[in-house]
């Protein structure tokens, strides 16, 4: 019996917003946020009601010095009551390190594009799938009450900046293979912002038909301004979890001006306006931007809600229902 997603043990909500800024956002910019600021940021994010936070990546500090303090960050985040702490692990070694730090949720990555996989983790897609299976087997051998939840982010599911279009049949087949290999969830990721809503709805629905409850989060980047439209398309296809980063932090150190993940504040506002409960306080979320702005002066922060404010008469979905 595999574990349930840690965040599902908390009070009712309709859509789980997974904050990935401290991992995806910070690893995509050239500068390093000081450990103490990361912890303050994660604490503020959790206080706004975010239930799952990807706190760091257990990758070689030579490759990503921004993530060198991942173990310390995870350990500190674990002291926040009720927070499900997720960590990215690119291989078995990273998974062991993340587990040793206490992460109850692991995120592995497999790139649907072979070219992207080779460039990113120096493994073919096939080798990355085998590595994910090996991690699931290692996890299965742990004592039942200690096994972390294992999700696999299927990156470049909607297109690749190196090879262009990615076959939908291939993505579906990979998702099935990963679920069969022991993954608890498969997240469909638009790593480079190539997706459009029609494509998202079609591919997500296909994966949902094959995987059912193992369909994980939708992960969209706003590189070409399609992020929130893609998030809505994923919801329509049955996704119940979405990744985002505060202030849309991120981008790509090699592509100046490229924006990062979809903006958490705007996503939460979108969901709540649509009558979907997130359990997140928008004012606290917007206030947390100041921590990032102070720790990374000059780093672009995005988001329309922070600029415009909440509209007059705005009510949260939970209030509207009661
Ligand atoms: Zn991403």
py3Dmol code that shows the C-alpha trace and the ligand (Angstrom):
import py3Dmol

protein = """\
ATOM      1  CA  UNK A   1       0.000   0.000   0.000  1.00  0.00           C
ATOM      2  CA  UNK A   2       1.525   3.280  -1.096  1.00  0.00           C
ATOM      3  CA  UNK A   3       1.085   6.485   0.899  1.00  0.00           C
ATOM      4  CA  UNK A   4      -1.605   9.053   0.186  1.00  0.00           C
ATOM      5  CA  UNK A   5      -0.479  12.517  -0.924  1.00  0.00           C
ATOM      6  CA  UNK A   6       0.466  14.302   2.321  1.00  0.00           C
ATOM      7  CA  UNK A   7      -1.643  17.355   1.473  1.00  0.00           C
ATOM      8  CA  UNK A   8      -4.849  15.322   1.188  1.00  0.00           C
ATOM      9  CA  UNK A   9      -4.786  14.834   4.954  1.00  0.00           C
ATOM     10  CA  UNK A  10      -5.650  18.512   5.537  1.00  0.00           C
ATOM     11  CA  UNK A  11      -9.056  20.315   5.524  1.00  0.00           C
ATOM     12  CA  UNK A  12     -11.306  20.388   2.455  1.00  0.00           C
ATOM     13  CA  UNK A  13     -10.365  22.270  -0.671  1.00  0.00           C
ATOM     14  CA  UNK A  14     -11.300  21.834  -4.315  1.00  0.00           C
ATOM     15  CA  UNK A  15      -7.958  22.429  -5.979  1.00  0.00           C
ATOM     16  CA  UNK A  16      -4.550  21.829  -4.425  1.00  0.00           C
ATOM     17  CA  UNK A  17      -2.224  24.691  -5.310  1.00  0.00           C
ATOM     18  CA  UNK A  18       1.356  23.402  -5.100  1.00  0.00           C
ATOM     19  CA  UNK A  19       3.853  26.192  -4.584  1.00  0.00           C
ATOM     20  CA  UNK A  20       7.047  25.448  -6.528  1.00  0.00           C
ATOM     21  CA  UNK A  21       8.783  28.832  -6.267  1.00  0.00           C
ATOM     22  CA  UNK A  22      11.430  27.766  -3.725  1.00  0.00           C
ATOM     23  CA  UNK A  23      12.419  24.936  -6.108  1.00  0.00           C
ATOM     24  CA  UNK A  24      11.472  25.678  -9.735  1.00  0.00           C
ATOM     25  CA  UNK A  25      11.567  29.448  -9.330  1.00  0.00           C
ATOM     26  CA  UNK A  26      14.875  29.657  -7.508  1.00  0.00           C
ATOM     27  CA  UNK A  27      16.653  27.057  -9.626  1.00  0.00           C
ATOM     28  CA  UNK A  28      15.726  28.966 -12.782  1.00  0.00           C
ATOM     29  CA  UNK A  29      17.407  32.207 -11.832  1.00  0.00           C
ATOM     30  CA  UNK A  30      21.124  32.827 -11.685  1.00  0.00           C
ATOM     31  CA  UNK A  31      21.291  34.229  -8.154  1.00  0.00           C
ATOM     32  CA  UNK A  32      21.075  32.298  -4.887  1.00  0.00           C
ATOM     33  CA  UNK A  33      18.598  33.255  -2.185  1.00  0.00           C
ATOM     34  CA  UNK A  34      20.125  33.110   1.315  1.00  0.00           C
ATOM     35  CA  UNK A  35      18.970  30.111   3.361  1.00  0.00           C
ATOM     36  CA  UNK A  36      17.465  32.289   6.068  1.00  0.00           C
ATOM     37  CA  UNK A  37      15.347  34.190   3.507  1.00  0.00           C
ATOM     38  CA  UNK A  38      14.190  30.933   1.922  1.00  0.00           C
ATOM     39  CA  UNK A  39      12.953  29.733   5.284  1.00  0.00           C
ATOM     40  CA  UNK A  40      11.145  32.990   6.011  1.00  0.00           C
ATOM     41  CA  UNK A  41       9.567  32.842   2.561  1.00  0.00           C
ATOM     42  CA  UNK A  42       8.391  29.231   2.980  1.00  0.00           C
ATOM     43  CA  UNK A  43       7.018  30.074   6.430  1.00  0.00           C
ATOM     44  CA  UNK A  44       5.031  33.003   4.968  1.00  0.00           C
ATOM     45  CA  UNK A  45       3.762  30.859   2.097  1.00  0.00           C
ATOM     46  CA  UNK A  46       2.554  28.199   4.525  1.00  0.00           C
ATOM     47  CA  UNK A  47       0.917  30.871   6.698  1.00  0.00           C
ATOM     48  CA  UNK A  48      -1.109  32.005   3.672  1.00  0.00           C
ATOM     49  CA  UNK A  49      -2.661  28.524   3.548  1.00  0.00           C
ATOM     50  CA  UNK A  50      -0.508  26.799   0.940  1.00  0.00           C
ATOM     51  CA  UNK A  51      -0.451  23.115   1.893  1.00  0.00           C
ATOM     52  CA  UNK A  52       2.233  21.722  -0.376  1.00  0.00           C
ATOM     53  CA  UNK A  53       5.512  23.469  -1.085  1.00  0.00           C
ATOM     54  CA  UNK A  54       8.332  22.129  -3.221  1.00  0.00           C
ATOM     55  CA  UNK A  55      11.121  23.306  -0.985  1.00  0.00           C
ATOM     56  CA  UNK A  56      14.222  22.386  -2.953  1.00  0.00           C
ATOM     57  CA  UNK A  57      16.016  20.103  -5.344  1.00  0.00           C
ATOM     58  CA  UNK A  58      18.468  17.379  -4.305  1.00  0.00           C
ATOM     59  CA  UNK A  59      20.800  17.815  -7.209  1.00  0.00           C
ATOM     60  CA  UNK A  60      24.585  18.232  -7.210  1.00  0.00           C
ATOM     61  CA  UNK A  61      25.474  21.693  -5.829  1.00  0.00           C
ATOM     62  CA  UNK A  62      28.014  21.910  -8.637  1.00  0.00           C
ATOM     63  CA  UNK A  63      25.149  21.908 -11.129  1.00  0.00           C
ATOM     64  CA  UNK A  64      22.738  24.031  -9.095  1.00  0.00           C
ATOM     65  CA  UNK A  65      24.444  26.026  -6.325  1.00  0.00           C
ATOM     66  CA  UNK A  66      21.064  27.701  -5.691  1.00  0.00           C
ATOM     67  CA  UNK A  67      19.887  24.390  -4.179  1.00  0.00           C
ATOM     68  CA  UNK A  68      22.964  23.527  -2.104  1.00  0.00           C
ATOM     69  CA  UNK A  69      21.014  24.118   1.143  1.00  0.00           C
ATOM     70  CA  UNK A  70      18.094  21.832   0.149  1.00  0.00           C
ATOM     71  CA  UNK A  71      18.497  19.498   3.147  1.00  0.00           C
ATOM     72  CA  UNK A  72      18.530  22.385   5.640  1.00  0.00           C
ATOM     73  CA  UNK A  73      15.516  23.975   3.932  1.00  0.00           C
ATOM     74  CA  UNK A  74      13.533  20.728   4.004  1.00  0.00           C
ATOM     75  CA  UNK A  75      14.364  20.131   7.666  1.00  0.00           C
ATOM     76  CA  UNK A  76      13.265  23.650   8.573  1.00  0.00           C
ATOM     77  CA  UNK A  77      10.081  23.402   6.479  1.00  0.00           C
ATOM     78  CA  UNK A  78       9.181  20.167   8.269  1.00  0.00           C
ATOM     79  CA  UNK A  79       8.851  22.139  11.506  1.00  0.00           C
ATOM     80  CA  UNK A  80       5.895  24.078  10.040  1.00  0.00           C
ATOM     81  CA  UNK A  81       2.716  22.365  11.269  1.00  0.00           C
ATOM     82  CA  UNK A  82       0.465  20.903   8.578  1.00  0.00           C
ATOM     83  CA  UNK A  83       2.788  21.615   5.674  1.00  0.00           C
ATOM     84  CA  UNK A  84       3.450  18.861   3.128  1.00  0.00           C
ATOM     85  CA  UNK A  85       7.056  19.305   2.088  1.00  0.00           C
ATOM     86  CA  UNK A  86       7.998  18.112  -1.381  1.00  0.00           C
ATOM     87  CA  UNK A  87      11.498  17.885  -2.830  1.00  0.00           C
ATOM     88  CA  UNK A  88      12.740  17.243  -6.317  1.00  0.00           C
ATOM     89  CA  UNK A  89      15.136  14.367  -6.893  1.00  0.00           C
ATOM     90  CA  UNK A  90      16.697  13.819 -10.312  1.00  0.00           C
ATOM     91  CA  UNK A  91      18.038  10.337  -9.476  1.00  0.00           C
ATOM     92  CA  UNK A  92      18.199   7.632  -6.799  1.00  0.00           C
ATOM     93  CA  UNK A  93      20.995   9.399  -4.982  1.00  0.00           C
ATOM     94  CA  UNK A  94      18.910  12.585  -4.798  1.00  0.00           C
ATOM     95  CA  UNK A  95      15.880  10.576  -3.661  1.00  0.00           C
ATOM     96  CA  UNK A  96      17.900   9.009  -0.835  1.00  0.00           C
ATOM     97  CA  UNK A  97      19.202  12.439   0.208  1.00  0.00           C
ATOM     98  CA  UNK A  98      15.698  13.951   0.133  1.00  0.00           C
ATOM     99  CA  UNK A  99      14.371  11.041   2.170  1.00  0.00           C
ATOM    100  CA  UNK A 100      17.241  11.378   4.661  1.00  0.00           C
ATOM    101  CA  UNK A 101      16.289  15.032   5.107  1.00  0.00           C
ATOM    102  CA  UNK A 102      12.739  13.869   5.878  1.00  0.00           C
ATOM    103  CA  UNK A 103      10.846  14.905   2.725  1.00  0.00           C
ATOM    104  CA  UNK A 104       7.475  13.100   2.766  1.00  0.00           C
ATOM    105  CA  UNK A 105       6.893  13.770  -0.939  1.00  0.00           C
ATOM    106  CA  UNK A 106       9.399  13.279  -3.733  1.00  0.00           C
ATOM    107  CA  UNK A 107       9.137  14.674  -7.232  1.00  0.00           C
ATOM    108  CA  UNK A 108      11.154  12.843  -9.863  1.00  0.00           C
ATOM    109  CA  UNK A 109      11.526  14.132 -13.386  1.00  0.00           C
ATOM    110  CA  UNK A 110      11.388  12.318 -16.670  1.00  0.00           C
ATOM    111  CA  UNK A 111      11.568  14.330 -19.836  1.00  0.00           C
ATOM    112  CA  UNK A 112       9.244  13.212 -22.627  1.00  0.00           C
ATOM    113  CA  UNK A 113      11.723  14.667 -25.103  1.00  0.00           C
ATOM    114  CA  UNK A 114      14.845  12.561 -25.443  1.00  0.00           C
ATOM    115  CA  UNK A 115      16.934  15.600 -26.441  1.00  0.00           C
ATOM    116  CA  UNK A 116      15.774  17.516 -23.351  1.00  0.00           C
ATOM    117  CA  UNK A 117      16.435  14.498 -21.141  1.00  0.00           C
ATOM    118  CA  UNK A 118      20.001  14.137 -22.413  1.00  0.00           C
ATOM    119  CA  UNK A 119      20.696  17.855 -22.038  1.00  0.00           C
ATOM    120  CA  UNK A 120      19.099  18.086 -18.600  1.00  0.00           C
ATOM    121  CA  UNK A 121      20.057  14.904 -16.747  1.00  0.00           C
ATOM    122  CA  UNK A 122      22.459  13.201 -19.188  1.00  0.00           C
ATOM    123  CA  UNK A 123      20.135  10.211 -19.461  1.00  0.00           C
ATOM    124  CA  UNK A 124      17.896   9.137 -22.332  1.00  0.00           C
ATOM    125  CA  UNK A 125      14.173   9.198 -21.588  1.00  0.00           C
ATOM    126  CA  UNK A 126      14.306   5.398 -21.377  1.00  0.00           C
ATOM    127  CA  UNK A 127      17.120   5.536 -18.810  1.00  0.00           C
ATOM    128  CA  UNK A 128      15.219   8.168 -16.801  1.00  0.00           C
ATOM    129  CA  UNK A 129      12.126   5.938 -16.746  1.00  0.00           C
ATOM    130  CA  UNK A 130      14.294   3.051 -15.521  1.00  0.00           C
ATOM    131  CA  UNK A 131      15.793   5.318 -12.822  1.00  0.00           C
ATOM    132  CA  UNK A 132      12.273   6.319 -11.694  1.00  0.00           C
ATOM    133  CA  UNK A 133      11.338   2.641 -11.461  1.00  0.00           C
ATOM    134  CA  UNK A 134      14.460   1.952  -9.424  1.00  0.00           C
ATOM    135  CA  UNK A 135      13.509   4.779  -7.039  1.00  0.00           C
ATOM    136  CA  UNK A 136       9.999   3.344  -6.673  1.00  0.00           C
ATOM    137  CA  UNK A 137      11.491  -0.075  -5.862  1.00  0.00           C
ATOM    138  CA  UNK A 138      13.835   1.457  -3.287  1.00  0.00           C
ATOM    139  CA  UNK A 139      10.850   3.295  -1.780  1.00  0.00           C
ATOM    140  CA  UNK A 140       8.822   0.063  -1.703  1.00  0.00           C
ATOM    141  CA  UNK A 141      11.534  -1.594   0.403  1.00  0.00           C
ATOM    142  CA  UNK A 142      11.319   1.087   3.129  1.00  0.00           C
ATOM    143  CA  UNK A 143       9.199   0.464   6.231  1.00  0.00           C
ATOM    144  CA  UNK A 144       5.554   1.072   5.246  1.00  0.00           C
ATOM    145  CA  UNK A 145       5.083   4.029   7.594  1.00  0.00           C
ATOM    146  CA  UNK A 146       8.150   5.840   6.267  1.00  0.00           C
ATOM    147  CA  UNK A 147       7.584   5.583   2.521  1.00  0.00           C
ATOM    148  CA  UNK A 148       7.476   8.964   0.816  1.00  0.00           C
ATOM    149  CA  UNK A 149       4.832   9.769  -1.785  1.00  0.00           C
ATOM    150  CA  UNK A 150       6.482   9.616  -5.199  1.00  0.00           C
ATOM    151  CA  UNK A 151       5.280  11.768  -8.072  1.00  0.00           C
ATOM    152  CA  UNK A 152       6.956  11.980 -11.448  1.00  0.00           C
ATOM    153  CA  UNK A 153       6.923  15.240 -13.391  1.00  0.00           C
ATOM    154  CA  UNK A 154       6.762  14.369 -17.062  1.00  0.00           C
ATOM    155  CA  UNK A 155       8.557  17.411 -18.401  1.00  0.00           C
ATOM    156  CA  UNK A 156       8.298  18.789 -21.943  1.00  0.00           C
ATOM    157  CA  UNK A 157       4.942  16.970 -22.213  1.00  0.00           C
ATOM    158  CA  UNK A 158       3.601  19.712 -24.461  1.00  0.00           C
ATOM    159  CA  UNK A 159       6.676  20.608 -26.478  1.00  0.00           C
ATOM    160  CA  UNK A 160      10.430  20.990 -26.225  1.00  0.00           C
ATOM    161  CA  UNK A 161      12.709  23.929 -26.945  1.00  0.00           C
ATOM    162  CA  UNK A 162      15.305  21.521 -28.392  1.00  0.00           C
ATOM    163  CA  UNK A 163      13.215  19.089 -30.446  1.00  0.00           C
ATOM    164  CA  UNK A 164       9.973  21.028 -30.977  1.00  0.00           C
ATOM    165  CA  UNK A 165       6.676  19.120 -30.894  1.00  0.00           C
ATOM    166  CA  UNK A 166       6.421  16.039 -28.648  1.00  0.00           C
ATOM    167  CA  UNK A 167       4.165  13.152 -29.703  1.00  0.00           C
ATOM    168  CA  UNK A 168       1.048  12.868 -27.522  1.00  0.00           C
ATOM    169  CA  UNK A 169       1.053   9.096 -27.950  1.00  0.00           C
ATOM    170  CA  UNK A 170       4.559   9.053 -26.515  1.00  0.00           C
ATOM    171  CA  UNK A 171       3.529  11.163 -23.505  1.00  0.00           C
ATOM    172  CA  UNK A 172       0.547   8.904 -22.786  1.00  0.00           C
ATOM    173  CA  UNK A 173       2.715   5.777 -23.108  1.00  0.00           C
ATOM    174  CA  UNK A 174       5.355   7.231 -20.763  1.00  0.00           C
ATOM    175  CA  UNK A 175       2.705   8.205 -18.194  1.00  0.00           C
ATOM    176  CA  UNK A 176       1.322   4.648 -18.259  1.00  0.00           C
ATOM    177  CA  UNK A 177       4.818   3.167 -17.942  1.00  0.00           C
ATOM    178  CA  UNK A 178       5.677   5.410 -14.979  1.00  0.00           C
ATOM    179  CA  UNK A 179       2.427   4.613 -13.155  1.00  0.00           C
ATOM    180  CA  UNK A 180       2.960   0.904 -13.784  1.00  0.00           C
ATOM    181  CA  UNK A 181       6.522   1.282 -12.490  1.00  0.00           C
ATOM    182  CA  UNK A 182       5.214   2.432  -9.114  1.00  0.00           C
ATOM    183  CA  UNK A 183       4.780   6.215  -9.329  1.00  0.00           C
ATOM    184  CA  UNK A 184       1.906   7.458  -7.163  1.00  0.00           C
ATOM    185  CA  UNK A 185       1.214  10.396  -9.485  1.00  0.00           C
ATOM    186  CA  UNK A 186       2.315  11.646 -12.876  1.00  0.00           C
ATOM    187  CA  UNK A 187       2.408  15.424 -13.254  1.00  0.00           C
ATOM    188  CA  UNK A 188       2.150  16.783 -16.794  1.00  0.00           C
ATOM    189  CA  UNK A 189       4.620  19.645 -17.157  1.00  0.00           C
ATOM    190  CA  UNK A 190       4.839  22.355 -19.790  1.00  0.00           C
ATOM    191  CA  UNK A 191       8.454  23.013 -18.900  1.00  0.00           C
ATOM    192  CA  UNK A 192       9.178  25.555 -21.623  1.00  0.00           C
ATOM    193  CA  UNK A 193       5.772  27.186 -22.105  1.00  0.00           C
ATOM    194  CA  UNK A 194       4.786  25.578 -25.418  1.00  0.00           C
ATOM    195  CA  UNK A 195       1.278  24.402 -24.489  1.00  0.00           C
ATOM    196  CA  UNK A 196      -2.069  25.755 -25.617  1.00  0.00           C
ATOM    197  CA  UNK A 197      -5.401  25.064 -23.890  1.00  0.00           C
ATOM    198  CA  UNK A 198      -6.839  22.784 -26.599  1.00  0.00           C
ATOM    199  CA  UNK A 199      -3.728  20.609 -26.459  1.00  0.00           C
ATOM    200  CA  UNK A 200      -3.726  20.625 -22.640  1.00  0.00           C
ATOM    201  CA  UNK A 201      -7.346  19.545 -22.442  1.00  0.00           C
ATOM    202  CA  UNK A 202      -6.890  16.777 -25.011  1.00  0.00           C
ATOM    203  CA  UNK A 203      -3.654  15.322 -23.627  1.00  0.00           C
ATOM    204  CA  UNK A 204      -4.655  15.659 -19.965  1.00  0.00           C
ATOM    205  CA  UNK A 205      -7.978  13.916 -20.645  1.00  0.00           C
ATOM    206  CA  UNK A 206      -6.150  11.070 -22.402  1.00  0.00           C
ATOM    207  CA  UNK A 207      -3.741  10.628 -19.487  1.00  0.00           C
ATOM    208  CA  UNK A 208      -6.634  10.822 -17.001  1.00  0.00           C
ATOM    209  CA  UNK A 209      -8.436   8.033 -18.873  1.00  0.00           C
ATOM    210  CA  UNK A 210      -5.349   5.827 -18.578  1.00  0.00           C
ATOM    211  CA  UNK A 211      -4.186   6.784 -15.078  1.00  0.00           C
ATOM    212  CA  UNK A 212      -7.361   7.752 -13.206  1.00  0.00           C
ATOM    213  CA  UNK A 213      -6.396   8.845  -9.678  1.00  0.00           C
ATOM    214  CA  UNK A 214      -2.683   8.771 -10.521  1.00  0.00           C
ATOM    215  CA  UNK A 215      -3.023  11.844 -12.733  1.00  0.00           C
ATOM    216  CA  UNK A 216      -1.024  14.410 -10.769  1.00  0.00           C
ATOM    217  CA  UNK A 217      -0.660  18.171 -10.993  1.00  0.00           C
ATOM    218  CA  UNK A 218      -0.715  20.369 -14.053  1.00  0.00           C
ATOM    219  CA  UNK A 219       2.553  22.307 -14.242  1.00  0.00           C
ATOM    220  CA  UNK A 220       2.492  25.319 -16.525  1.00  0.00           C
ATOM    221  CA  UNK A 221       4.960  28.031 -17.327  1.00  0.00           C
ATOM    222  CA  UNK A 222       3.757  31.414 -18.516  1.00  0.00           C
ATOM    223  CA  UNK A 223       6.553  31.844 -21.052  1.00  0.00           C
ATOM    224  CA  UNK A 224       4.166  32.822 -23.830  1.00  0.00           C
ATOM    225  CA  UNK A 225       1.284  34.103 -21.723  1.00  0.00           C
ATOM    226  CA  UNK A 226      -0.825  30.926 -21.988  1.00  0.00           C
ATOM    227  CA  UNK A 227      -0.316  29.700 -18.429  1.00  0.00           C
ATOM    228  CA  UNK A 228      -3.658  30.453 -16.764  1.00  0.00           C
ATOM    229  CA  UNK A 229      -5.641  29.454 -19.851  1.00  0.00           C
ATOM    230  CA  UNK A 230      -3.763  26.158 -19.777  1.00  0.00           C
ATOM    231  CA  UNK A 231      -4.517  25.758 -16.063  1.00  0.00           C
ATOM    232  CA  UNK A 232      -8.256  26.141 -16.744  1.00  0.00           C
ATOM    233  CA  UNK A 233      -8.029  23.632 -19.597  1.00  0.00           C
ATOM    234  CA  UNK A 234      -6.311  21.150 -17.262  1.00  0.00           C
ATOM    235  CA  UNK A 235      -9.083  21.614 -14.664  1.00  0.00           C
ATOM    236  CA  UNK A 236     -11.684  20.928 -17.339  1.00  0.00           C
ATOM    237  CA  UNK A 237      -9.863  17.697 -18.145  1.00  0.00           C
ATOM    238  CA  UNK A 238      -9.976  16.549 -14.520  1.00  0.00           C
ATOM    239  CA  UNK A 239      -6.812  17.846 -12.877  1.00  0.00           C
ATOM    240  CA  UNK A 240      -7.250  18.722  -9.184  1.00  0.00           C
ATOM    241  CA  UNK A 241      -3.764  20.054  -8.441  1.00  0.00           C
ATOM    242  CA  UNK A 242      -1.829  22.873 -10.091  1.00  0.00           C
ATOM    243  CA  UNK A 243       1.749  24.056  -9.653  1.00  0.00           C
ATOM    244  CA  UNK A 244       2.634  27.747  -9.495  1.00  0.00           C
ATOM    245  CA  UNK A 245       5.231  30.067  -8.041  1.00  0.00           C
ATOM    246  CA  UNK A 246       4.796  33.244  -6.023  1.00  0.00           C
ATOM    247  CA  UNK A 247       5.358  36.270  -8.229  1.00  0.00           C
ATOM    248  CA  UNK A 248       5.905  33.869 -11.149  1.00  0.00           C
ATOM    249  CA  UNK A 249       9.502  33.695  -9.986  1.00  0.00           C
ATOM    250  CA  UNK A 250      11.746  31.868 -12.388  1.00  0.00           C
ATOM    251  CA  UNK A 251      12.346  31.931 -16.064  1.00  0.00           C
ATOM    252  CA  UNK A 252      15.541  30.757 -17.613  1.00  0.00           C
ATOM    253  CA  UNK A 253      19.057  32.067 -16.924  1.00  0.00           C
ATOM    254  CA  UNK A 254      19.840  31.617 -20.643  1.00  0.00           C
ATOM    255  CA  UNK A 255      16.759  33.412 -21.976  1.00  0.00           C
ATOM    256  CA  UNK A 256      16.614  36.964 -20.619  1.00  0.00           C
ATOM    257  CA  UNK A 257      13.016  38.135 -20.264  1.00  0.00           C
ATOM    258  CA  UNK A 258      11.532  34.624 -20.223  1.00  0.00           C
ATOM    259  CA  UNK A 259       8.933  34.440 -17.438  1.00  0.00           C
ATOM    260  CA  UNK A 260       8.615  31.567 -15.005  1.00  0.00           C
ATOM    261  CA  UNK A 261       5.823  29.407 -13.608  1.00  0.00           C
ATOM    262  CA  UNK A 262       2.269  30.689 -13.541  1.00  0.00           C
ATOM    263  CA  UNK A 263       1.791  33.211 -10.735  1.00  0.00           C
ATOM    264  CA  UNK A 264       0.413  31.713  -7.505  1.00  0.00           C
ATOM    265  CA  UNK A 265      -1.476  34.895  -6.551  1.00  0.00           C
ATOM    266  CA  UNK A 266      -3.216  35.116  -9.937  1.00  0.00           C
ATOM    267  CA  UNK A 267      -3.942  31.366  -9.973  1.00  0.00           C
ATOM    268  CA  UNK A 268      -5.514  31.425  -6.495  1.00  0.00           C
ATOM    269  CA  UNK A 269      -7.589  34.464  -7.465  1.00  0.00           C
ATOM    270  CA  UNK A 270      -8.715  32.708 -10.650  1.00  0.00           C
ATOM    271  CA  UNK A 271      -9.734  29.552  -8.777  1.00  0.00           C
ATOM    272  CA  UNK A 272     -11.526  31.360  -5.950  1.00  0.00           C
ATOM    273  CA  UNK A 273     -13.353  33.601  -8.443  1.00  0.00           C
ATOM    274  CA  UNK A 274     -14.497  30.466 -10.275  1.00  0.00           C
ATOM    275  CA  UNK A 275     -15.955  29.094  -7.028  1.00  0.00           C
ATOM    276  CA  UNK A 276     -13.150  26.608  -6.374  1.00  0.00           C
ATOM    277  CA  UNK A 277     -11.842  26.571  -2.813  1.00  0.00           C
ATOM    278  CA  UNK A 278      -8.076  26.734  -2.298  1.00  0.00           C
ATOM    279  CA  UNK A 279      -7.894  27.487   1.429  1.00  0.00           C
ATOM    280  CA  UNK A 280      -5.410  30.264   0.661  1.00  0.00           C
ATOM    281  CA  UNK A 281      -5.519  33.868   1.909  1.00  0.00           C
ATOM    282  CA  UNK A 282      -4.700  36.200  -0.993  1.00  0.00           C
ATOM    283  CA  UNK A 283      -3.635  39.141   1.131  1.00  0.00           C
ATOM    284  CA  UNK A 284      -1.112  37.032   3.038  1.00  0.00           C
ATOM    285  CA  UNK A 285       0.114  35.621  -0.254  1.00  0.00           C
ATOM    286  CA  UNK A 286       0.659  39.067  -1.743  1.00  0.00           C
ATOM    287  CA  UNK A 287       2.430  40.195   1.442  1.00  0.00           C
ATOM    288  CA  UNK A 288       4.894  37.296   1.047  1.00  0.00           C
ATOM    289  CA  UNK A 289       6.202  38.901  -2.154  1.00  0.00           C
ATOM    290  CA  UNK A 290       8.051  41.467  -0.050  1.00  0.00           C
ATOM    291  CA  UNK A 291      10.321  38.724   1.334  1.00  0.00           C
ATOM    292  CA  UNK A 292      11.343  37.678  -2.192  1.00  0.00           C
ATOM    293  CA  UNK A 293      11.750  41.272  -3.343  1.00  0.00           C
ATOM    294  CA  UNK A 294      14.021  42.050  -0.368  1.00  0.00           C
ATOM    295  CA  UNK A 295      16.097  38.871  -0.708  1.00  0.00           C
ATOM    296  CA  UNK A 296      16.538  39.147  -4.478  1.00  0.00           C
ATOM    297  CA  UNK A 297      16.564  42.868  -5.255  1.00  0.00           C
ATOM    298  CA  UNK A 298      15.907  43.621  -8.903  1.00  0.00           C
ATOM    299  CA  UNK A 299      14.652  40.111  -9.715  1.00  0.00           C
ATOM    300  CA  UNK A 300      11.421  40.482 -11.740  1.00  0.00           C
ATOM    301  CA  UNK A 301       8.234  39.502  -9.918  1.00  0.00           C
ATOM    302  CA  UNK A 302       5.113  39.086 -12.022  1.00  0.00           C
ATOM    303  CA  UNK A 303       1.403  39.042 -11.325  1.00  0.00           C
ATOM    304  CA  UNK A 304      -1.639  41.114 -12.098  1.00  0.00           C
ATOM    305  CA  UNK A 305      -3.429  40.730  -8.780  1.00  0.00           C
ATOM    306  CA  UNK A 306      -0.552  42.268  -6.816  1.00  0.00           C
ATOM    307  CA  UNK A 307      -0.648  45.288  -9.147  1.00  0.00           C
ATOM    308  CA  UNK A 308      -4.415  45.748  -9.325  1.00  0.00           C
ATOM    309  CA  UNK A 309      -5.552  44.487  -5.904  1.00  0.00           C
ATOM    310  CA  UNK A 310      -8.665  42.485  -5.109  1.00  0.00           C
ATOM    311  CA  UNK A 311     -11.801  43.736  -6.850  1.00  0.00           C
ATOM    312  CA  UNK A 312     -14.530  45.395  -4.800  1.00  0.00           C
ATOM    313  CA  UNK A 313     -16.988  42.849  -3.438  1.00  0.00           C
ATOM    314  CA  UNK A 314     -14.639  39.892  -3.927  1.00  0.00           C
ATOM    315  CA  UNK A 315     -15.635  36.861  -1.877  1.00  0.00           C
ATOM    316  CA  UNK A 316     -13.748  33.618  -1.394  1.00  0.00           C
ATOM    317  CA  UNK A 317     -15.370  30.483  -2.779  1.00  0.00           C
ATOM    318  CA  UNK A 318     -15.912  29.012   0.694  1.00  0.00           C
ATOM    319  CA  UNK A 319     -17.722  32.162   1.867  1.00  0.00           C
ATOM    320  CA  UNK A 320     -19.815  32.328  -1.307  1.00  0.00           C
ATOM    321  CA  UNK A 321     -20.997  28.772  -0.655  1.00  0.00           C
ATOM    322  CA  UNK A 322     -21.907  29.129   3.016  1.00  0.00           C
TER     323      UNK A 322
END
"""
ligand_1 = """\
1
ZN
Zn 8.762 24.064 -14.279
"""
view = py3Dmol.view(width=600, height=400)
view.addModel(protein, "pdb")
view.setStyle({"model": 0}, {"cartoon": {"style": "trace"}})
view.addModel(ligand_1, "xyz")
view.setStyle({"model": 1}, {"stick": {}})
view.zoomTo()
view.show()
